[in-house]
Amino acid sequence: MNTSLERYQCQIALPGFGTATQELLKNAKVLIVGMGGLGCPCAQYLASSGVGTIGIADDDHVSLSNLHRQILYTPDDIGLLKVDVAAKKLQVQNPSVTVIPYPMRVSSSNVLDLISEFDLVIEGTDNFETKCLLNDACVLQGKPLVYGAIYQHEGQVSIWNVLQQDGTYSPNYRDVFPNAENAQVPNCREGGVIPTLAGIVGCMQANETIKYITQSEDILSGKLWMMNVLSGRTQVIKLKKTSLSITELPQTVQRITFEQLTQDNKSHFEIIDVRTQQEHENFNIGGKNIPLDELQENFHYISRITHPIVFYCHSGKRSIEATKTIKKVFPEKEVFSLQDGISKMIH
């Protein structure tokens, strides 16, 4: 066997696989958005199996709390950009593949250009805003999207928007979760997650990607795979297409880190805490306290603000909702959500 194919001997030996199928993997270009608990195992198995070009997009840095489930990283990587660390390690794992890091937050302004060069997109994100954005971008460009989600002991996988033989597309994320942007499910840090679940779901995403690239007929298109690792039970349910039409991208909420806020001088911003009065009194980073459910009553105050506005809360979720609300009412205002909130500052 050709030495360049020796690495893949075991998969080439599979019935119906062969060298021609391996060539499909070599020529494929996939993009992984989110190099966390799902993106890490997914990227490792795609690289090891010989997927020719792998793009990885994330603007986050490695933190200590990542390490229990994001096993591509070590304590020595804390503080470094995830995509830079991952690209180097994946390239060492398989020097014959091309790994392209994109140290960026995917937004409505860059997503279409980003995904245009790839055959398939894999989303390993932990927020509904980005899941919806990637879904809508893939629908608009006619690209398949491999979905994964984890929460506590439960995981889900599917592949959205696959072109069918009759020229139609399989169900997409919004067909199954039409109001996902309004969901209030905690992320891994808040709600917890068993680390092995991230590995299982990430590997399933890699598996669906390989199946799609190698033209397997039995992919999770039009199906949702679900697993509970506490009980060990799995199930697959069939999905239906709705009449919902996607014609444009949702606008992405602008975020600002605490470091950026302080570097740019906090006095240049109007800072508003959208937590409850009790939370504000217990700990705050300054600014006016307008609880999220009282925001509408304070539109008159907000209308008079001339500086850029920064909303903050405990985790970043309520501030995102506040930012969306204000942008709808006052589209001309420059509004930010404090990224990840102030949870790490509270002792």
ChimeraX attribute file (.defattr): number of C-alpha atoms within 10 A of each C-alpha:
attribute: neighborCount
match mode: 1-to-1
recipient: residues
	/A:1	6
	/A:2	7
	/A:3	8
	/A:4	9
	/A:5	14
	/A:6	10
	/A:7	14
	/A:8	16
	/A:9	16
	/A:10	10
	/A:11	14
	/A:12	17
	/A:13	11
	/A:14	9
	/A:15	7
	/A:16	10
	/A:17	13
	/A:18	15
	/A:19	15
	/A:20	12
	/A:21	15
	/A:22	21
	/A:23	15
	/A:24	16
	/A:25	24
	/A:26	18
	/A:27	15
	/A:28	18
	/A:29	19
	/A:30	25
	/A:31	26
	/A:32	26
	/A:33	26
	/A:34	24
	/A:35	27
	/A:36	26
	/A:37	29
	/A:38	31
	/A:39	30
	/A:40	26
	/A:41	25
	/A:42	26
	/A:43	29
	/A:44	20
	/A:45	19
	/A:46	24
	/A:47	25
	/A:48	17
	/A:49	19
	/A:50	25
	/A:51	27
	/A:52	20
	/A:53	21
	/A:54	24
	/A:55	23
	/A:56	26
	/A:57	25
	/A:58	23
	/A:59	16
	/A:60	17
	/A:61	17
	/A:62	22
	/A:63	17
	/A:64	13
	/A:65	10
	/A:66	19
	/A:67	18
	/A:68	14
	/A:69	20
	/A:70	21
	/A:71	15
	/A:72	20
	/A:73	22
	/A:74	15
	/A:75	11
	/A:76	9
	/A:77	18
	/A:78	17
	/A:79	12
	/A:80	14
	/A:81	18
	/A:82	27
	/A:83	26
	/A:84	19
	/A:85	18
	/A:86	23
	/A:87	20
	/A:88	14
	/A:89	16
	/A:90	22
	/A:91	17
	/A:92	12
	/A:93	14
	/A:94	18
	/A:95	14
	/A:96	16
	/A:97	21
	/A:98	19
	/A:99	26
	/A:100	18
	/A:101	21
	/A:102	20
	/A:103	16
	/A:104	14
	/A:105	16
	/A:106	20
	/A:107	19
	/A:108	19
	/A:109	11
	/A:110	11
	/A:111	18
	/A:112	19
	/A:113	10
	/A:114	16
	/A:115	21
	/A:116	16
	/A:117	12
	/A:118	15
	/A:119	16
	/A:120	23
	/A:121	26
	/A:122	28
	/A:123	24
	/A:124	29
	/A:125	23
	/A:126	19
	/A:127	17
	/A:128	18
	/A:129	20
	/A:130	23
	/A:131	22
	/A:132	21
	/A:133	22
	/A:134	28
	/A:135	25
	/A:136	26
	/A:137	24
	/A:138	23
	/A:139	24
	/A:140	15
	/A:141	11
	/A:142	16
	/A:143	21
	/A:144	24
	/A:145	29
	/A:146	26
	/A:147	26
	/A:148	27
	/A:149	21
	/A:150	28
	/A:151	19
	/A:152	19
	/A:153	18
	/A:154	21
	/A:155	21
	/A:156	20
	/A:157	22
	/A:158	24
	/A:159	28
	/A:160	28
	/A:161	23
	/A:162	25
	/A:163	15
	/A:164	10
	/A:165	7
	/A:166	6
	/A:167	8
	/A:168	10
	/A:169	19
	/A:170	19
	/A:171	22
	/A:172	29
	/A:173	21
	/A:174	20
	/A:175	17
	/A:176	16
	/A:177	12
	/A:178	13
	/A:179	11
	/A:180	16
	/A:181	16
	/A:182	10
	/A:183	11
	/A:184	11
	/A:185	13
	/A:186	15
	/A:187	17
	/A:188	16
	/A:189	10
	/A:190	11
	/A:191	10
	/A:192	13
	/A:193	20
	/A:194	17
	/A:195	19
	/A:196	14
	/A:197	24
	/A:198	30
	/A:199	20
	/A:200	19
	/A:201	28
	/A:202	31
	/A:203	22
	/A:204	22
	/A:205	30
	/A:206	24
	/A:207	16
	/A:208	23
	/A:209	25
	/A:210	21
	/A:211	16
	/A:212	21
	/A:213	21
	/A:214	17
	/A:215	12
	/A:216	12
	/A:217	9
	/A:218	9
	/A:219	17
	/A:220	21
	/A:221	25
	/A:222	20
	/A:223	18
	/A:224	19
	/A:225	18
	/A:226	20
	/A:227	20
	/A:228	17
	/A:229	16
	/A:230	11
	/A:231	9
	/A:232	9
	/A:233	10
	/A:234	13
	/A:235	10
	/A:236	14
	/A:237	10
	/A:238	10
	/A:239	15
	/A:240	11
	/A:241	14
	/A:242	12
	/A:243	6
	/A:244	10
	/A:245	10
	/A:246	13
	/A:247	10
	/A:248	12
	/A:249	19
	/A:250	16
	/A:251	13
	/A:252	15
	/A:253	19
	/A:254	16
	/A:255	20
	/A:256	18
	/A:257	14
	/A:258	17
	/A:259	9
	/A:260	12
	/A:261	16
	/A:262	11
	/A:263	9
	/A:264	11
	/A:265	10
	/A:266	15
	/A:267	11
	/A:268	13
	/A:269	20
	/A:270	18
	/A:271	23
	/A:272	22
	/A:273	27
	/A:274	26
	/A:275	21
	/A:276	15
	/A:277	12
	/A:278	8
	/A:279	15
	/A:280	20
	/A:281	10
	/A:282	8
	/A:283	12
	/A:284	18
	/A:285	13
	/A:286	12
	/A:287	17
	/A:288	14
	/A:289	21
	/A:290	20
	/A:291	21
	/A:292	18
	/A:293	12
	/A:294	12
	/A:295	17
	/A:296	16
	/A:297	10
	/A:298	11
	/A:299	13
	/A:300	10
	/A:301	10
	/A:302	17
	/A:303	12
	/A:304	8
	/A:305	12
	/A:306	12
	/A:307	14
	/A:308	13
	/A:309	20
	/A:310	24
	/A:311	31
	/A:312	31
	/A:313	27
	/A:314	21
	/A:315	19
	/A:316	20
	/A:317	21
	/A:318	22
	/A:319	29
	/A:320	26
	/A:321	17
	/A:322	28
	/A:323	23
	/A:324	20
	/A:325	15
	/A:326	20
	/A:327	16
	/A:328	10
	/A:329	12
	/A:330	14
	/A:331	11
	/A:332	9
	/A:333	17
	/A:334	16
	/A:335	24
	/A:336	24
	/A:337	27
	/A:338	26
	/A:339	19
	/A:340	19
	/A:341	22
	/A:342	17
	/A:343	12
	/A:344	9
	/A:345	10
	/A:346	9
	/A:347	5
